[in-house]
């Protein structure tokens, strides 16, 4: 299980107009709450499908499809999605007082493979720094202005594009960490 933290009740950002969401909105929320180290991502009840899947359960396209292993391994997107869902073990991102130090220096990625446990209820927020750390491994970022390269934006938008089955239905929210 990855690192999760308690959140404050104030300063929660859900984006209901997903078609207009961009990195500026994410960056503004991060800045307003004291930086990346003070923000988390938390699934919304809309993400819990109730049938042992997430995000509507469409295994061929959309957010749930991105969570599936290919040939027994999770690719970059799958790792990022599972880190946002369940956290990332600290040995893979080494949290510090001012952020994190990545513990994977080799090109080609981290060895971490998620346990892929589907939550049955909304849990605690996952530090956005953990998601950012694993995103950087593939050259993406939690502040990139493209849902196709930013899994956090995809979760806030409800998908990677307007063709996603859950598009415009936010699946997660940003929260200020306590």
Backbone bond lengths (Angstrom), bond angles and torsions (degrees), N, CA, C in turn:
res aa  C-N    CA-C-N  psi(-1)  N-CA   C-N-CA  omega(-1)  CA-C   N-CA-C  phi
1 X - - - 1.443 - - 1.511 108.19 -
2 X 1.313 116.56 139.26 1.447 121.63 -179.97 1.516 112.51 -84.87
3 X 1.295 114.33 176.95 1.450 121.76 179.98 1.517 110.22 -72.39
4 X 1.325 117.05 131.76 1.452 123.10 173.77 1.510 106.96 -132.24
5 X 1.311 116.20 155.57 1.449 120.10 -177.18 1.516 110.89 -136.66
6 X 1.332 116.27 161.38 1.451 121.19 174.41 1.519 108.78 -78.07
7 X 1.316 115.68 153.15 1.455 120.59 -178.99 1.513 110.73 -120.11
8 X 1.315 114.74 164.14 1.455 119.21 173.95 1.517 108.28 -82.61
9 X 1.314 116.31 158.23 1.466 119.57 178.06 1.530 110.75 -79.00
10 X 1.331 116.77 -25.27 1.463 120.49 179.72 1.523 109.63 -86.21
11 X 1.296 114.97 168.86 1.466 122.68 172.98 1.517 113.34 59.52
12 X 1.303 116.84 48.15 1.457 122.01 174.39 1.521 107.53 -98.86
13 X 1.298 116.73 134.67 1.460 119.98 179.38 1.511 110.32 -119.04
14 X 1.314 116.20 110.82 1.453 120.01 168.17 1.513 104.88 -110.17
15 X 1.269 116.78 142.66 1.449 120.78 -177.73 1.518 108.26 -109.43
16 X 1.327 116.56 107.29 1.457 119.54 -175.13 1.517 112.13 -88.74
17 X 1.326 118.55 -19.01 1.457 120.05 177.50 1.517 107.99 -102.61
18 X 1.308 114.76 74.08 1.464 120.63 -170.24 1.522 113.27 -60.87
19 X 1.323 118.02 -29.35 1.451 119.60 -177.56 1.524 112.22 -63.82
20 X 1.317 117.77 -21.78 1.457 120.93 -179.03 1.517 113.11 -104.14
21 X 1.319 118.23 1.04 1.458 120.36 -177.87 1.525 110.21 -71.00
22 X 1.318 115.61 133.74 1.451 119.84 174.82 1.519 108.35 -143.31
23 X 1.299 115.81 -179.88 1.461 120.53 -176.83 1.526 111.83 -63.27
24 X 1.332 117.98 -25.74 1.463 119.45 178.45 1.520 111.08 -59.99
25 X 1.327 117.59 -40.51 1.464 120.82 179.10 1.526 110.73 -66.59
26 X 1.315 117.07 -41.61 1.465 121.17 178.22 1.526 109.80 -64.81
27 X 1.324 116.45 -47.07 1.465 120.59 -179.49 1.523 111.66 -63.48
28 X 1.324 117.93 -37.35 1.464 120.92 178.35 1.525 110.39 -64.47
29 X 1.342 116.69 -40.93 1.464 120.07 178.58 1.534 110.08 -65.12
30 X 1.317 116.59 -42.90 1.468 120.89 178.99 1.530 110.08 -61.12
31 X 1.316 116.72 -46.69 1.469 120.70 -178.99 1.532 111.06 -64.58
32 X 1.330 117.18 -41.52 1.468 121.18 -177.98 1.525 112.26 -66.29
33 X 1.320 117.04 -20.20 1.453 120.62 -177.30 1.524 113.17 -108.70
34 X 1.315 117.19 15.50 1.456 119.94 172.32 1.511 115.99 94.51
35 X 1.316 118.66 12.19 1.457 121.07 176.51 1.520 113.85 108.95
36 X 1.302 114.39 170.89 1.460 123.30 -175.53 1.528 112.84 -56.28
37 X 1.312 117.31 -35.58 1.467 121.19 -177.55 1.525 112.85 -69.42
38 X 1.317 117.34 -12.50 1.463 120.59 -175.80 1.522 113.05 -111.61
39 X 1.328 116.03 17.41 1.462 121.00 -178.40 1.522 109.31 -127.20
40 X 1.327 115.79 145.17 1.461 121.77 176.33 1.515 110.65 -129.62
41 X 1.301 115.31 170.48 1.458 121.52 174.38 1.522 107.20 -120.58
42 X 1.319 116.13 137.83 1.458 121.68 -176.47 1.521 108.80 -135.83
43 X 1.330 116.33 132.52 1.459 119.82 176.95 1.523 109.98 -62.96
44 X 1.314 115.89 151.79 1.460 122.98 173.92 1.527 109.01 -101.45
45 X 1.308 118.47 162.03 1.477 119.94 177.56 1.529 113.12 -55.84
46 X 1.329 118.51 -28.15 1.467 120.98 178.48 1.524 112.57 -62.97
47 X 1.330 117.66 -21.56 1.467 121.40 -178.45 1.530 112.25 -77.62
48 X 1.324 117.03 -24.80 1.468 121.66 -175.56 1.525 108.51 -86.31
49 X 1.320 116.02 110.08 1.465 120.13 -175.81 1.521 113.50 -79.52
50 X 1.317 117.17 -25.11 1.460 119.52 179.15 1.512 114.75 82.61
51 X 1.305 117.83 0.63 1.465 120.90 179.89 1.525 111.02 -121.07
52 X 1.333 115.61 28.19 1.460 119.90 -179.19 1.507 113.57 81.27
53 X 1.325 116.79 10.51 1.460 121.51 177.76 1.524 108.56 -128.93
54 X 1.302 114.94 176.32 1.464 122.24 174.66 1.520 109.52 -124.66
55 X 1.313 115.89 162.59 1.461 122.70 170.12 1.530 113.39 56.28
56 X 1.318 116.97 38.23 1.458 120.72 177.93 1.516 115.06 87.80
57 X 1.310 117.76 -13.14 1.460 121.44 173.00 1.510 116.81 76.36
58 X 1.322 119.68 13.75 1.457 121.08 179.41 1.534 108.70 -77.98
59 X 1.324 116.84 106.57 1.468 121.45 -174.35 1.526 113.31 -82.23
60 X 1.323 118.28 -2.87 1.459 119.49 -178.29 1.522 113.36 -104.55
61 X 1.339 117.66 -21.02 1.466 119.28 176.83 1.523 109.18 -156.68
62 X 1.305 115.20 157.74 1.453 119.71 178.10 1.519 112.91 94.51
63 X 1.320 114.92 -166.37 1.464 121.64 -174.16 1.520 113.04 -63.88
64 X 1.324 118.05 -43.13 1.465 120.14 -178.95 1.523 110.46 -65.41
65 X 1.311 118.00 -37.57 1.472 120.83 177.55 1.527 110.65 -60.63
66 X 1.340 116.99 -37.29 1.464 120.61 179.54 1.523 112.04 -66.41
67 X 1.316 116.97 -22.04 1.466 121.50 -178.70 1.523 113.02 -83.42
68 X 1.300 117.82 -6.50 1.464 121.27 -175.41 1.523 112.15 -83.56
69 X 1.311 116.05 140.98 1.468 121.23 175.07 1.527 109.25 -72.79
70 X 1.301 115.24 147.80 1.464 121.75 175.74 1.522 107.07 -117.72
71 X 1.301 116.49 124.69 1.466 121.42 -178.30 1.534 111.50 53.96
72 X 1.334 115.60 37.40 1.452 121.22 176.14 1.518 115.55 80.15
73 X 1.321 117.89 2.33 1.468 122.09 -179.30 1.520 109.42 -128.79
74 X 1.339 114.22 150.20 1.452 120.35 174.93 1.516 109.00 -94.02
75 X 1.306 116.70 130.62 1.455 121.36 175.85 1.519 109.93 -79.87
76 X 1.322 115.28 -174.03 1.462 120.30 -177.91 1.530 111.56 -56.44
77 X 1.317 117.41 -49.21 1.462 119.61 -177.15 1.523 111.09 -62.99
78 X 1.315 117.17 -43.11 1.463 120.71 177.92 1.524 111.67 -60.76
79 X 1.339 116.65 -43.33 1.462 120.04 177.96 1.530 111.11 -62.12
80 X 1.321 116.88 -42.54 1.459 120.98 -179.81 1.524 109.80 -64.16
81 X 1.320 116.97 -45.97 1.467 120.50 -179.10 1.524 110.64 -61.51
82 X 1.338 117.62 -46.63 1.469 119.73 -179.34 1.523 111.87 -67.79
83 X 1.336 117.55 -31.08 1.465 119.59 174.60 1.524 110.09 -65.19
84 X 1.326 117.41 -39.71 1.471 120.98 177.96 1.528 111.26 -68.38
85 X 1.308 117.48 -30.67 1.470 121.81 -179.10 1.526 111.01 -79.21
86 X 1.321 117.06 -48.92 1.456 119.51 -170.68 1.512 116.12 -122.95
87 X 1.328 117.67 3.76 1.453 120.28 -179.57 1.518 111.55 91.83
88 X 1.314 114.54 170.25 1.456 122.53 179.84 1.513 107.49 -125.73
89 X 1.323 118.66 126.06 1.462 119.74 179.17 1.528 111.05 -53.29
90 X 1.319 115.77 138.03 1.464 120.45 -171.99 1.524 113.53 -61.71
91 X 1.325 119.44 -23.31 1.466 118.78 179.01 1.530 111.72 -66.08
92 X 1.327 117.67 -13.89 1.461 120.49 178.89 1.521 113.26 -97.54
93 X 1.338 116.90 -6.05 1.468 117.04 177.20 1.518 112.86 -143.04
94 X 1.308 119.51 -2.30 1.451 124.49 172.57 1.530 113.77 38.98
95 X 1.332 118.20 74.54 1.464 119.74 -179.48 1.526 111.73 -60.84
96 X 1.322 115.48 142.46 1.466 122.12 176.80 1.519 107.99 -128.99
97 X 1.308 116.93 174.34 1.465 121.18 179.75 1.528 111.52 -62.11
98 X 1.320 117.63 -30.70 1.461 121.20 -176.94 1.522 113.66 -107.46
99 X 1.280 118.43 13.90 1.452 120.36 -179.34 1.514 110.83 143.63
100 X 1.320 116.75 -121.32 1.452 120.84 -179.85 1.515 109.45 -153.21
101 X 1.320 115.06 160.22 1.452 122.27 169.48 1.519 105.92 -119.58
102 X 1.285 116.01 123.35 1.455 119.22 179.46 1.519 109.79 -67.76
103 X 1.321 116.63 135.16 1.455 120.13 -177.75 1.522 112.18 -98.59
104 X 1.307 117.33 7.30 1.454 120.86 179.41 1.522 108.02 -117.28
105 X 1.295 117.24 111.44 1.456 120.48 -177.20 1.523 112.03 -101.42
106 X 1.307 116.57 -20.65 1.463 118.57 -175.47 1.522 111.66 -73.22
107 X 1.301 115.43 144.62 1.451 120.55 176.32 1.518 108.39 -70.76
108 X 1.305 116.28 144.38 1.452 119.58 176.72 1.510 113.61 106.73
109 X 1.299 118.37 -8.21 1.448 117.74 168.14 1.498 117.19 116.66
110 X 1.301 111.88 174.69 1.446 121.04 -179.76 1.521 108.30 -89.95
111 X 1.298 114.80 151.97 1.458 119.96 178.84 1.528 111.96 -80.04
112 X 1.341 118.26 -10.80 1.461 121.39 -176.22 1.518 111.58 -58.46
113 X 1.315 114.56 128.90 1.453 121.11 172.12 1.523 107.03 -121.69
114 X 1.320 117.33 122.94 1.462 120.80 -175.71 1.519 112.73 -61.53
115 X 1.329 115.63 154.00 1.458 119.93 173.27 1.515 110.62 -79.24
116 X 1.311 117.05 -15.25 1.463 123.37 174.95 1.530 112.88 56.07
117 X 1.308 116.58 45.75 1.455 120.96 176.07 1.518 108.60 -83.86
118 X 1.316 116.09 119.77 1.459 121.10 -179.17 1.525 109.24 -79.37
119 X 1.325 117.58 120.02 1.464 118.90 178.72 1.525 111.13 -69.82
120 X 1.307 115.49 150.86 1.464 120.43 178.27 1.522 111.46 -104.43
121 X 1.321 116.80 -5.78 1.463 122.68 177.54 1.528 108.22 -150.42
122 X 1.310 115.38 161.47 1.454 120.54 176.97 1.522 108.54 -65.76
123 X 1.306 116.79 128.61 1.459 121.69 -179.53 1.506 111.52 -107.33
124 X 1.312 115.00 -164.45 1.450 120.62 179.05 1.521 110.68 -72.91
125 X 1.314 115.02 161.59 1.458 120.91 179.79 1.525 111.18 -69.89
126 X 1.305 114.85 151.76 1.462 123.28 175.27 1.528 106.63 -102.05
127 X 1.333 118.54 133.35 1.470 119.51 178.22 1.531 111.56 -57.07
128 X 1.309 115.59 130.16 1.456 120.16 179.99 1.527 111.09 -62.21
129 X 1.329 117.51 -27.08 1.462 120.55 176.72 1.524 112.03 -61.34
130 X 1.318 117.56 -36.25 1.472 120.33 178.39 1.520 110.24 -65.23
131 X 1.319 116.18 -43.60 1.461 120.57 179.14 1.534 109.56 -66.76
132 X 1.319 116.55 -38.92 1.462 120.81 177.84 1.531 110.91 -63.56
133 X 1.327 116.48 -42.08 1.467 120.57 -179.28 1.516 111.59 -59.00
134 X 1.316 117.20 -45.51 1.472 118.55 -179.11 1.526 110.65 -76.02
135 X 1.321 117.61 -28.57 1.469 120.45 176.09 1.527 110.94 -64.46
136 X 1.321 116.95 -40.46 1.458 121.35 -178.93 1.528 111.52 -61.57
137 X 1.312 116.47 -26.29 1.455 120.80 179.55 1.521 112.27 -60.44
138 X 1.329 116.80 -29.40 1.462 119.78 179.76 1.520 111.94 -103.81
139 X 1.332 116.45 6.18 1.457 119.73 -179.92 1.515 113.44 88.44
140 X 1.321 117.96 2.21 1.458 120.15 177.39 1.523 109.10 -97.28
141 X 1.312 116.01 -172.82 1.454 120.53 -174.34 1.520 108.87 -159.57
142 X 1.326 117.20 157.65 1.466 120.32 175.23 1.525 110.78 -77.06
143 X 1.325 117.56 -2.99 1.461 120.98 178.41 1.530 112.60 -114.76
144 X 1.321 118.39 5.09 1.464 122.46 177.40 1.526 109.43 -66.44
145 X 1.314 116.87 140.64 1.466 120.85 -175.62 1.526 112.16 -91.39
146 X 1.316 116.54 54.25 1.463 121.16 176.51 1.511 108.59 -156.34
147 X 1.351 117.97 121.23 1.463 118.50 178.13 1.529 112.76 -61.89
148 X 1.322 117.85 -22.65 1.465 120.25 178.63 1.526 111.48 -73.03
149 X 1.338 118.01 -22.38 1.462 121.76 179.60 1.516 112.59 -113.97
150 X 1.312 117.88 1.21 1.448 121.75 -175.78 1.532 108.35 -133.73
151 X 1.312 116.60 98.69 1.468 120.81 -176.82 1.521 111.84 -63.45
152 X 1.339 117.97 -30.86 1.463 120.19 176.97 1.527 109.71 -63.73
153 X 1.324 116.68 -47.26 1.460 120.10 177.15 1.522 110.89 -60.74
154 X 1.329 116.95 -39.66 1.461 120.45 178.39 1.531 110.66 -61.78
155 X 1.326 117.47 -42.37 1.465 120.30 178.89 1.529 111.08 -66.02
156 X 1.327 117.13 -38.67 1.458 120.33 178.41 1.527 111.53 -70.01
157 X 1.327 116.83 -34.94 1.465 122.31 178.96 1.526 112.38 -78.51
158 X 1.311 117.03 -24.07 1.459 120.13 -174.22 1.514 112.74 92.79
159 X 1.314 117.90 12.60 1.459 120.31 177.76 1.512 111.84 164.38
160 X 1.331 114.34 175.19 1.454 120.80 -179.55 1.530 111.88 -84.30
161 X 1.328 116.43 -19.84 1.469 121.40 178.53 1.527 108.25 -160.59
162 X 1.314 115.02 174.26 1.471 120.30 179.20 1.533 111.55 -64.00
163 X 1.320 118.25 -14.24 1.465 121.54 177.63 1.524 112.86 -83.96
164 X 1.324 117.43 -6.79 1.467 120.99 179.77 1.529 109.56 -69.32
165 X 1.333 117.73 140.78 1.470 120.94 -177.10 1.527 114.32 -60.29
166 X 1.324 118.31 -25.95 1.465 120.98 -177.79 1.531 112.00 -109.43
167 X 1.330 117.84 18.07 1.458 121.59 -178.21 1.528 111.29 -55.58
168 X 1.315 116.13 140.06 1.466 125.05 178.86 1.524 112.80 71.80
169 X 1.326 116.97 10.82 1.469 121.80 173.05 1.528 105.83 -120.00
170 X 1.333 118.20 97.79 1.462 119.93 -176.52 1.528 111.94 -53.67
171 X 1.327 115.64 136.60 1.460 122.17 -179.09 1.527 111.39 -106.60
172 X 1.337 116.41 -8.98 1.463 121.77 -178.52 1.519 108.61 -152.59
173 X 1.318 114.16 168.20 1.462 120.71 176.23 1.521 109.05 -137.06
174 X 1.311 115.61 154.84 1.452 121.04 171.57 1.516 107.64 -90.07
175 X 1.311 116.46 141.35 1.467 121.30 -179.85 1.524 109.18 -135.25
176 X 1.316 115.18 149.05 1.461 120.18 173.09 1.522 107.75 -78.33
177 X 1.312 117.05 132.04 1.464 121.15 -179.00 1.520 110.11 -82.83
178 X 1.310 114.88 144.54 1.468 120.18 -179.60 1.510 110.95 -75.06
